[in-house]
Amino acid sequence: MKPILLILAGLLLAVPLPAAPGQHTVTATLNYDFTVDNACGATVTTGCVKQFNIYDLTGATPVLLFSIAAPPGATGPVTGITGTSPTLTLKAGSRTFGATAQMADGTESSPNAATATAIVKPGAPVSFTVSMQ
């Protein structure tokens, strides 16, 4: 009986602690041409792109998830602008996300102009055991 208990204990230790159910992070990567609307910087603080806002568009009303700062002083095309959200509670299923450019004065592009769809997987079980005989 002791060998069975040792194997069972080994299996339980090998299972990593699960994250809280429904907890996810969202990483967004976008490209933007700052040729017309330059990014804000140390000397340019008005009439410039301050940040990009990432929204969850799945429901009836867009929900702001997080923001990504514009690369300071950018004046041309930039690829690979990336940001990651804090831990968010998202229900499993297909989700639609949108990205906006926000000017220093708060003016924002439409969240429906640049969208992407992703599948949110369900959380792992909160408990898991195995028994052997």
Secondary structure as GFF3:
##gff-version 3
##sequence-region A 1 133
A	DSSP	alpha_helix	2	14	.	.	.	ID=ss1
A	DSSP	beta_strand	23	24	.	.	.	ID=ss2
A	DSSP	beta_strand	27	33	.	.	.	ID=ss3
A	DSSP	beta_strand	49	56	.	.	.	ID=ss4
A	DSSP	beta_strand	63	69	.	.	.	ID=ss5
A	DSSP	beta_strand	77	84	.	.	.	ID=ss6
A	DSSP	beta_strand	88	89	.	.	.	ID=ss7
A	DSSP	beta_strand	93	103	.	.	.	ID=ss8
A	DSSP	beta_strand	115	120	.	.	.	ID=ss9
###
